[in-house]
Amino acid sequence: MNARATAGRAGVLAALAAVLLAGCAGSPPARAPAPSPAPAAPFAASAPAVAPVPGSPSTTLLVTDFGADTVTFVDPSRPGPAAALGSVRVGTAPYGLAVAPDGTAWVATAEGVAVVDTRTRTRTALIPYTTRTGRVTTGEYRGGGMGIALSPDGTRVYVGVNVPGGNGFLEVVDTAGRKVARVVPVGRRPFDVDISADGRHVYVTDHDSFDVTTVATADWATRRIEVAPYGTRGGLGSWLKPHYTAVRPVDGALLLPFEGERLAVVDPATGRVTIEPMTANAHQHGVTVAPDGTLYVVATGPIDSDVDAGPSLTIRAPDGSERVVPLDGPHESVTLSRDGRIAYVSGGFTRDGGWDGLTLVDTATGATTRLPVGRLPLTVAVLP
């Protein structure tokens, strides 16, 4: 896998994986070789980092506090703790977040989908799941809502509901009636939910079943697409699973990064998966894509500290060239400012090592600024 050592890694991986991998299990021998990538073009380390200029003077962010029961409002132009503008209780261990153009926020918590009026900063509803998820708990494996997305016409919210130890479900919420209107079976631990540009298909990224479930919104027909560049049985195939997906604007392809080595490009119409090389060389989680097709990928850190790189943000141009921005400590997800000048990277990694804050990355220079806000903030949204 490039110049990586492939022998003698099983013991190291087994010792480190409990800390560094999100819900992976198995006995890990060496990986199979990855495609040979072009050399990365990392940003030079900046010390001290220069605080980026926010996307606009009026930018307000909303983050889910996975380490609490709140969402927190953030002004990224304010330094230090002053950036936190206040919090609203929504429900235990909030995970995913979707915001409508009118400012209504839909939050996937362990208890149900919380509805927040971001203008008045109040919770206006908590919609319980119809799926039985067991006792309400916190932590990485808790039951309840994970990925969440709003339909393009605003009439539906789609939330992936985790059932500990079993397959999950996609619950479809009627936004007008504020109730669950339909439940669709999907795979295990639905980390992420995404929607095609025309709203005709929902894509559920199922971490523990190595797949993406496509759901046709016209008739609720489903299709499973396996996405497992390292395999699914034995060895590292038991560890290296899909986490989050980005829908490429130009053609609707699904983009799923793995280990800073492989980018799985999925044609959702045919189920065909092709692999492209990546260069960050670290365990990857959150993704987002800009309108021009530039992909942003968060790496949480190394599996094998002897040969793997640390936490980073990869900025991958549409032509496949990459720049890698080093980050201080594990991070989980990434969201762009409206003008694309700033990437907001959340510090709320779901395993040990997460921290209470965001890293702001200037996408042109790679300069970074750490902003202490929230309680293990996991998902970030830019408010209208």
Rosetta blueprint (number, residue, H / E / L):
1 M L
2 N L
3 A L
4 R L
5 A L
6 T L
7 A L
8 G L
9 R L
10 A H
11 G H
12 V H
13 L H
14 A H
15 A H
16 L H
17 A H
18 A H
19 V H
20 L H
21 L L
22 A L
23 G L
24 C L
25 A L
26 G L
27 S L
28 P L
29 P L
30 A L
31 R L
32 A L
33 P L
34 A L
35 P L
36 S L
37 P L
38 A L
39 P L
40 A L
41 A L
42 P L
43 F L
44 A L
45 A L
46 S L
47 A L
48 P L
49 A L
50 V L
51 A L
52 P L
53 V L
54 P L
55 G L
56 S L
57 P L
58 S L
59 T L
60 T L
61 L E
62 L E
63 V E
64 T E
65 D E
66 F L
67 G L
68 A L
69 D L
70 T E
71 V E
72 T E
73 F E
74 V E
75 D L
76 P L
77 S L
78 R L
79 P L
80 G H
81 P H
82 A H
83 A H
84 A E
85 L E
86 G E
87 S E
88 V E
89 R E
90 V L
91 G L
92 T L
93 A L
94 P L
95 Y L
96 G L
97 L E
98 A E
99 V E
100 A L
101 P L
102 D L
103 G L
104 T E
105 A E
106 W E
107 V E
108 A E
109 T L
110 A L
111 E L
112 G E
113 V E
114 A E
115 V E
116 V E
117 D E
118 T L
119 R L
120 T L
121 R L
122 T E
123 R E
124 T E
125 A E
126 L E
127 I E
128 P E
129 Y L
130 T L
131 T L
132 R L
133 T L
134 G L
135 R L
136 V L
137 T L
138 T L
139 G L
140 E L
141 Y L
142 R L
143 G L
144 G E
145 G E
146 M E
147 G E
148 I E
149 A E
150 L E
151 S L
152 P L
153 D L
154 G L
155 T L
156 R E
157 V E
158 Y E
159 V E
160 G E
161 V E
162 N E
163 V L
164 P L
165 G L
166 G L
167 N L
168 G L
169 F E
170 L E
171 E E
172 V E
173 V E
174 D E
175 T L
176 A L
177 G L
178 R L
179 K E
180 V E
181 A E
182 R E
183 V E
184 V E
185 P E
186 V L
187 G L
188 R L
189 R L
190 P E
191 F E
192 D E
193 V E
194 D E
195 I E
196 S L
197 A L
198 D L
199 G L
200 R L
201 H E
202 V E
203 Y E
204 V E
205 T E
206 D E
207 H H
208 D H
209 S H
210 F L
211 D E
212 V E
213 T E
214 T E
215 V E
216 A E
217 T L
218 A L
219 D L
220 W L
221 A L
222 T E
223 R E
224 R E
225 I E
226 E E
227 V L
228 A L
229 P L
230 Y L
231 G L
232 T L
233 R L
234 G L
235 G H
236 L H
237 G H
238 S H
239 W L
240 L L
241 K L
242 P L
243 H L
244 Y L
245 T L
246 A E
247 V E
248 R L
249 P L
250 V L
251 D L
252 G L
253 A L
254 L E
255 L E
256 L E
257 P E
258 F E
259 E L
260 G L
261 E L
262 R E
263 L E
264 A E
265 V E
266 V E
267 D L
268 P L
269 A L
270 T L
271 G L
272 R L
273 V E
274 T E
275 I E
276 E E
277 P E
278 M L
279 T L
280 A L
281 N L
282 A L
283 H E
284 Q E
285 H E
286 G E
287 V E
288 T E
289 V E
290 A L
291 P L
292 D L
293 G L
294 T L
295 L E
296 Y E
297 V E
298 V E
299 A E
300 T E
301 G E
302 P L
303 I L
304 D L
305 S L
306 D L
307 V L
308 D L
309 A L
310 G L
311 P L
312 S E
313 L E
314 T E
315 I E
316 R E
317 A L
318 P L
319 D L
320 G L
321 S L
322 E E
323 R E
324 V E
325 V E
326 P E
327 L L
328 D L
329 G L
330 P L
331 H L
332 E L
333 S L
334 V E
335 T E
336 L E
337 S L
338 R L
339 D L
340 G L
341 R L
342 I E
343 A E
344 Y E
345 V E
346 S E
347 G L
348 G L
349 F L
350 T L
351 R L
352 D L
353 G L
354 G L
355 W L
356 D L
357 G L
358 L E
359 T E
360 L E
361 V E
362 D E
363 T L
364 A L
365 T L
366 G L
367 A L
368 T E
369 T E
370 R E
371 L E
372 P L
373 V L
374 G L
375 R L
376 L L
377 P E
378 L E
379 T E
380 V E
381 A E
382 V E
383 L L
384 P L
